[in-house]
Amino acid sequence: MSIQKQCVLRHRAEGHVRFQLPAQLCQKGVAENFASKIKAIDGVYRVSFYTRQGKVSIRFQEIVCDFTQLVKQVFELVSELEKSGALVIHVEKKPSAMAKFGTKVSEKADNFATTRWLKAKTIEVKETLQAAKIITKLTLKKPNALIKDPEKAIIDFLNDILVLFLIRTHWDHITKLWLLNPFRYRYEWLATFYMFFLLIRSRRPK
């Protein structure tokens, strides 16, 4: 069986795929080289390699590189590694008792991957709530505006929350793609500027 056929797609969502990989691609050095080559694919902005679990998670921007193009390029990279002879499995010496203990500890740590993911999401939620609190405080500091025109005050507050959500959602794209290649993502920047224009315009007194 060819090495490409051993790479099994385990998950696919918009802008995210996860593959089950054979042992040859999870060797130390090979995995690092493979991950760096995947990151070099245009549109890919995050690659997470789980060598002990034999998995790789890839997050990408579909407007730059769609699913079909991504899979084709990933399989081409696998073929290049195979032709270079880098996928030959090296037999290691039998590990000592201390090394086995360290391996068991590492395996237990990998089992808590879900817990780490939940912690990361909890931090994101806390940061979002903290920002929402700041916006709420700024709104409450203007009681006259709330009394004079409660509808406008509520709309302004909801607009702030929406802008905060959009920035938080696209932050990785902004810092890792849009800033590095502004002309290519000119339409995204135009949409962003137009959004801020509408936000500022809505705050102007009638």
N, C-alpha and C positions, 0 to 999 in steps of 0.2 A: 504494500500500500504506500502511495506517495505521501510525502510529508504534508502536502497541502490538504489532502483528504483527512488527515488526522486532526486538522484544526477545525473544531466543531463550533458552530454558532450557537451560543446558549441564551443570548438575550439580544433583542433588538427593539429600540425605541427611537423616537425622533432625536437625532444628534448623539446617540449613545449605542454602542454595541459591546458585547462581551463574548470572548472566544475561550473555549477549552483547548489547551495546547498540549502537544506531546512532550515527553520528557526532554527530548533533544533541544527544544527551544527554551526550556526553563533552567538550563545549566548556567552557573555563574559566569558572567562575561558574555555569554551568548544572549541572555535575557537583556542585559544592559545595552548591548549593541543593537538588538532588535527593537527595544523601546526607543532608543535615540533615533533610529531610522524611521519609525512610525511617527514620532513627533515632528520629523522634517517634512512629512506630507502636508501639502498646502490645505489648510482648513482644520487640521487637528490641533487642539489646544490643550488636551490633557490625556496622558497615558498612565494607567496604574497597573503595575505588574505584580501578580501574586504567584511567585515561583513555587512555593510549597503547595499551593492549591492547583497549580497548573492553569492559571487563568490570566487573561489580560483584558482590561477595561479601557475602551477608547471613546473619548468624547470629541465630537467634531461639529463643524458648522456646515449644515447641508446645503446652504446656498453657495458655498465654495466648493465642497466635495461631497457628492451624494453617496448613498450607501453602496451602489454598484461600483463606483470609481474607487471608493475606499477599500472595499474587499479585493478588487483587482490589484491595487497597489500593494496591499499587505501580502497577498499571495506571491506577488513578484519579489518582494523582499525575502520571503521564506525560500523561494527558489534560488535566489542569489546566495543566501547563507548555505543552502544545501550544496550548491555547486562549488562553493569556496572550501568545502570540507570542514566548516566550523561546527557542524551538527553531529560530529562523531562523539559518542558518549565516552567519557574518560572514566575508567574504573578507579575509584579512590580506595585507599587503605581502610581497613576496618577501623571505625572510630573507637576511641577509648571510652571508658565508662563516663568520664567527665563530659566528653563530647556528646555522648548519648543523652546525658542529663540536660545539656544545653539545647539539644534538638527538641527534646520533650517540652522544655520551657517555651521554645519558639513556636512549636505547634499549638500549645495552649494559647499563646498570644494571638496566633492567627485565628483561633476559634472565636476570639473576641472582636473580629473585624466588624461584625454587625453592631456591637456595642460602641465601637469607635465611630462608626458612621452615625449612629444615633446621637452621640455626644457632639459631633460636628454639626449636625442639623439643629441640635438644641442651642448651640452657640449662635448659629445663624438666626434662629428665632429670637433669642435674647437681644441680639444686636438690632434686629428689626423693631422689636418692642421698645428698645431704648430710644431709637430714633423717633418712633411714633410718640413716645412720651415728650420728647423735646418739642415736636411739632404741636402737640396738645398744649404744652405750657405756653408756647408762643401765641397760640390762639386765645388762651384764657387771659393773657396779658392785655388783650384788646376787648374788654367787656362792652365798651361803647359800640364797637362794630357789630358785636353779637346782638345787642339790644336793638340797634337801629335797623339792621337788615340781617335777621337770623338766617334767611335763605342763602344769601351771598356768603355769609361767614361759614356755613356748613359746606357749601360747594367748594370754597377755598380750601377748607380743611381736607375734604375728600380728594381734591386735586393734588395737594401736597402728599397725601398718602399714596396716590397713584404714581406720582413721579418717583417717590422713594422706592416703591415696589419695582418699577421698571429699571431703575438704576441698579438696584440690588440683584435683579434677575440677570441683567446683561453685563454685570461688572467684569466677569472673566473675558467676555468678548471685547469690551471696551479697552481693557488694559493689555490684552495679549494679541488682539487682532486689529481693532479699529485704529488705535494710536500708532501702531507700527506701519500701517499701510492706509493712510487716510483717503487717498484717491480711490483705491479699490472699494473702500466702504463709504464712498461719498454719499450714497443714498441713505445709509444709516445715519451719517452725520447730519444730513439735511433734515431727516425726520426728527433727530434729537434737538437741533436748533429750533425747528418749527414748534416742537412741543414746549420748549422753554419760552418761545415768543408768545404762544397762547397763554402760558401760565402767567407771564409778566403782564400781558395785556388784560387778563381777567382781574388783576389786582389794581389796575388804574381806576381812580375814582370816576364815577359817571359824570 
